[in-house]
């Protein structure tokens, strides 16, 4: 039965438990592995956001070799057949297969059928060794539903496999810095992503900082510092030094009441861009905001870190209105 396709609707605050459970159960039953779920990034080579940013999409790979897949495309076909057969019950809205010639194939709920693409529909096809799955909002936050469905449909719900923490570096991939790595290369990565401490030891905190950096910069979010992350860091203002602290205010007279927070001084007035700047905005106006609120990275990308810095700045300057992380006319007027 055909259903409306949702696609991208809004950026989620993080991973959504229902989608994560579905991916874990598919991994456990069909031998593919989780190649990535939630990540705030745009579609490869496009300006629109990926459904991964909504927390309703996951990639599962059958890649073998140094990875934990079987290397057998037939396993991926079994998984896709299962998902298409039970798409209504699982609230699956799209399945994209990157492997077949000439440009992969896709199943979508609005046509309830597979289509082999005759022209390029997404990057990675043909030959991509992973499957992309999207679900609707109905069960995206309900992991128990998926557990019960698998028990009812397959007679059991296998326990999701233990997550591996490291991946062997593929041949020729440099750099490749990940959980467990140590040394000078790790220190460089820690400095770029703002991890603390900068000690050359790639632990869980550094991994979290790398994932945060990748999400903020629309990169593949896997917590591994590989060639893609390195190249992006070299082509953006990712190594800007932290802004100098604002000068301390002059001491108030002995009898004067304590001064309230003042807006940061700016060198010149700047015209309002016409529309509010918020998470997902890009450009020179975002850079100007980042300079005012003191983000470590001045790259014109309004990500989670910039949003948090804006909220902090708004709380210190209450004349802006509510600390909502959005730079609207009031906040802009106080900033500039």
C-alpha positions in Angstrom: 0.0 0.0 0.0 1.4 3.4 -1.0 2.1 5.9 1.8 3.3 9.5 1.9 7.1 9.8 1.9 8.4 12.1 4.7 12.0 12.6 3.7 13.8 15.4 5.6 11.5 17.2 8.0 13.6 18.6 10.9 17.0 18.1 12.5 16.8 15.8 15.5 18.5 16.5 18.8 20.4 13.2 18.6 20.0 9.5 17.9 16.4 8.2 18.1 15.9 5.0 20.0 13.5 3.3 17.7 15.6 3.7 14.6 18.7 2.6 16.5 17.0 -0.5 17.7 15.7 -1.4 14.2 19.3 -1.1 12.8 20.7 -3.2 15.7 18.1 -5.9 15.1 18.7 -6.0 11.4 22.4 -6.2 12.1 21.9 -9.1 14.4 19.6 -11.1 12.1 21.1 -10.5 8.7 24.8 -10.2 9.2 25.3 -6.6 8.0 26.8 -4.0 10.3 25.9 -0.5 11.3 27.7 1.9 9.0 26.2 5.0 10.5 22.9 6.5 11.7 22.4 10.0 13.1 24.5 12.8 11.7 23.8 16.4 10.9 25.1 16.7 7.4 24.0 17.6 3.9 23.6 15.1 1.1 26.8 14.3 -0.7 27.3 17.0 -3.3 24.0 18.8 -2.5 22.8 21.7 -0.4 19.8 19.9 1.2 20.1 18.0 4.5 20.3 14.2 4.6 17.5 12.2 6.3 20.3 11.0 8.6 20.0 14.5 10.3 16.4 13.6 11.4 17.5 10.5 13.3 15.3 8.3 11.0 17.9 6.9 8.7 20.6 4.2 8.9 23.2 2.6 6.7 24.0 -1.1 6.9 27.1 -2.5 5.2 27.9 -6.1 4.0 31.6 -5.1 3.5 33.9 -7.9 4.6 37.7 -8.0 4.7 39.0 -5.8 7.5 35.3 -5.1 8.5 32.8 -7.4 10.2 30.5 -8.0 7.2 30.3 -11.3 5.3 31.3 -9.7 2.0 28.2 -11.4 0.4 25.8 -9.2 -1.4 23.1 -11.9 -1.1 22.9 -11.2 2.6 22.1 -7.6 1.8 19.4 -8.8 -0.6 17.8 -10.9 2.1 17.7 -7.9 4.4 16.2 -5.6 1.8 13.6 -8.2 0.8 12.6 -8.5 4.5 12.4 -4.7 4.9 10.3 -4.3 1.7 8.0 -7.2 2.6 7.3 -5.7 6.1 7.6 -2.1 5.2 4.2 -1.0 6.4 4.6 -2.8 9.8 8.1 -1.4 10.3 7.1 2.1 9.0 9.9 1.9 6.5 9.7 4.7 3.9 12.8 4.1 1.7 15.4 1.5 1.0 18.3 2.5 -1.3 20.7 -0.2 -2.7 24.0 1.3 -3.9 25.4 -1.8 -5.5 23.6 -2.7 -8.8 24.4 -1.4 -12.2 23.9 1.1 -13.7 23.1 3.5 -10.8 21.7 1.5 -8.0 18.0 1.0 -7.1 15.5 2.2 -4.6 12.2 1.2 -2.9 10.0 4.0 -1.6 6.7 3.9 0.2 4.9 6.4 -2.1 5.1 3.9 -4.9 5.5 0.7 -2.8 7.8 -0.8 -5.4 11.5 -1.0 -6.5 12.9 1.2 -9.2 16.2 0.6 -10.9 17.7 4.0 -11.6 18.8 4.8 -15.2 20.6 8.0 -14.2 22.6 9.0 -11.1 20.3 9.4 -8.1 22.8 9.3 -5.3 26.6 9.2 -4.9 28.3 5.8 -4.2 26.4 3.9 -6.9 27.1 1.6 -8.5 29.3 -0.6 -6.4 28.5 0.8 -3.0 28.5 -2.0 -0.4 25.9 -0.7 1.9 22.1 -0.3 2.2 20.3 2.9 3.3 17.1 2.6 5.2 14.6 5.4 6.3 11.7 5.1 8.6 8.8 7.5 9.4 8.2 9.2 12.7 5.6 6.7 14.0 8.1 4.3 15.7 11.3 6.4 15.5 11.3 6.8 19.3 9.8 3.4 20.2 12.5 0.7 20.4 10.1 -1.8 22.2 7.9 -1.9 19.2 10.7 -3.2 17.0 11.8 -5.8 19.6 8.2 -7.1 19.8 7.8 -7.1 16.0 10.9 -9.2 15.5 9.9 -11.6 18.2 6.4 -12.0 16.6 7.7 -12.2 13.0 10.9 -14.2 13.3 10.1 -16.1 16.5 12.9 -14.4 18.4 14.7 -11.1 18.7 18.4 -11.8 18.7 20.5 -9.7 21.0 22.2 -6.9 19.0 25.9 -7.7 18.5 28.5 -6.0 20.7 29.8 -2.9 19.1 33.4 -3.0 18.0 35.4 0.0 19.1 38.1 -0.1 16.4 38.3 -0.7 12.7 41.5 -1.9 11.0 42.7 0.9 8.7 42.0 0.0 5.1 45.1 -0.2 2.9 46.3 3.2 1.8 44.0 5.2 4.0 46.1 7.9 5.8 45.6 9.3 8.3 43.6 6.8 10.2 43.3 7.9 13.9 40.7 6.2 16.1 39.8 4.9 19.5 42.9 3.5 21.0 45.4 5.4 18.8 48.2 7.3 20.6 50.8 9.8 19.7 51.5 13.1 18.0 48.9 12.5 15.3 46.2 12.2 18.0 47.3 15.5 19.6 46.9 17.2 16.2 43.4 15.9 15.9 42.5 16.8 19.5 43.6 20.4 18.8 41.5 20.6 15.7 38.3 19.2 17.2 38.7 20.9 20.6 39.1 17.8 22.6 40.3 18.1 26.2 42.9 17.2 27.4 45.3 17.3 24.4 47.3 14.4 25.6 47.8 12.2 22.5 45.5 9.5 23.9 42.4 8.8 21.7 39.9 7.8 24.3 36.1 8.0 24.5 36.2 11.8 25.1 38.3 12.4 22.0 36.0 10.1 20.0 33.0 12.1 21.1 34.7 15.3 20.2 35.6 13.9 16.7 32.0 12.9 16.1 30.8 16.3 17.2 33.2 18.0 14.9 32.2 15.7 12.0 28.5 16.5 12.6 29.1 20.2 12.8 31.1 20.1 9.5 28.7 17.9 7.6 31.1 15.0 7.4 30.4 11.3 7.8 30.0 10.8 11.6 31.9 7.7 12.6 34.4 9.0 15.2 37.4 8.0 13.0 39.8 10.7 11.8 40.4 9.6 8.2 41.4 11.2 4.9 37.9 12.8 4.5 38.0 14.6 7.8 41.7 15.6 7.4 41.0 17.1 3.9 38.0 19.0 5.1 40.0 20.4 8.1 42.7 21.6 5.7 40.2 23.4 3.5 38.2 25.3 6.2 39.1 27.7 9.0 39.2 24.8 11.4 42.5 25.7 13.1 41.6 29.3 14.0 43.0 30.2 17.3 40.6 30.8 20.1 39.5 34.5 20.2 41.1 36.7 22.8 39.1 37.2 25.9 37.0 40.4 26.1 38.6 43.2 28.2 37.6 43.2 31.8 35.0 45.9 32.6 36.2 49.0 34.5 35.6 48.7 38.3 32.3 50.2 39.5 32.3 52.9 42.2 32.2 51.6 45.7 28.5 52.5 46.3 27.3 51.5 42.7 25.2 48.4 42.3 26.7 45.5 40.5 26.6 46.0 36.7 24.5 43.8 34.5 26.1 42.0 31.5 26.9 44.2 28.5 26.8 43.2 24.9 30.2 42.5 23.3 31.8 45.5 21.6 31.9 45.3 17.8 34.1 47.3 15.4 31.3 48.4 13.1 27.6 48.1 12.5 26.6 45.3 10.3 23.3 45.1 8.4 20.9 42.4 9.5 20.9 39.5 6.9 17.1 39.6 6.6 16.4 36.1 8.0 17.3 34.6 11.3 20.5 32.6 11.6 20.1 29.2 13.2 21.5 25.7 13.2 22.2 24.8 9.6 22.8 28.3 8.4 26.1 29.0 6.6 28.1 32.0 5.2 29.9 35.1 6.2 27.2 36.3 8.5 27.6 33.1 10.5 31.3 33.8 10.7 30.6 37.3 12.1 28.3 35.8 14.8 31.0 33.2 15.6 33.5 35.9 16.2 31.2 37.7 18.5 30.2 34.7 20.6 33.7 33.3 20.7 33.5 29.9 19.1 36.8 28.2 18.7 36.2 27.4 15.1 35.3 30.3 12.8 34.1 28.5 9.6 30.7 30.0 8.7 28.9 26.7 9.7 26.2 27.2 12.3 26.4 23.8 14.0 25.7 22.6 17.5 28.8 24.2 19.0 27.8 27.6 17.5 24.3 27.2 18.7 25.5 26.5 22.3 27.8 29.6 22.2 24.9 31.8 21.0 22.7 30.6 23.8 25.4 31.4 26.3 26.0 34.8 24.8 22.2 35.5 24.8 22.0 34.6 28.5 24.7 37.1 29.3 22.8 39.8 27.2 19.2 39.4 28.3 18.1 42.4 26.2 18.2 39.9 23.2 15.2 38.1 24.5 15.0 34.3 25.2 18.3 32.3 25.0 17.1 30.1 22.1 20.3 29.9 20.1 18.7 31.7 17.1 20.2 35.0 15.9 17.1 37.0 15.0 16.7 40.8 14.7 16.9 41.5 18.4 20.0 39.4 19.0 21.6 40.8 15.8 20.9 44.4 16.9 22.6 43.8 20.3 25.6 42.0 18.7 26.2 44.6 16.0 
